[in-house]
Amino acid sequence: MAWNSNDKKTETKRTGPGKVVEVRSTGKGSAGAGEGRGGPSDDRDVGGGMEMLEMDFLLGVVENTKGDDKNDVTMRKLVFNELIRREQLEAVDSNTLKVYTVDEDKLYGKDIQCEAMKKLTERTTR
């Protein structure tokens, strides 16, 4: 059997230099769906990413504050910010929030430190 370029039929579509081809995505939750970035969208896909993670897992990551490995700290920051976004920071233990508030090793940044302090202040005023 000979593999010859004449055996295969291929078709290529070429566009002229001035021709514009519009590309649209048809999948749910794609960048082109809805009313744009940040706008309301009923068909947004929230079945992926951090939304998939259960609360127990998130709390396990945030409350395990031992160790200063770069990857561990990054995971804690991401999960802490996710809990802020979900408005579920009240589920975090007060002793853990103290660690984020004091931030002795300067691992977490001012934003996380501030949010932890706000939550602890809210708890003490009740």
Salt bridges, closest charged atoms under 4 A:
GLU22 OE2 - ARG24 NE 2.57
GLU51 OE2 - ARG85 NH2 3.48
GLU82 OE2 - ARG85 NH2 2.79
GLU82 OE2 - ARG86 NE 2.86
GLU115 OE2 - LYS118 NZ 3.44
GLU122 OE2 - LYS119 NZ 3.15
GLU122 OE2 - ARG126 NH2 3.25
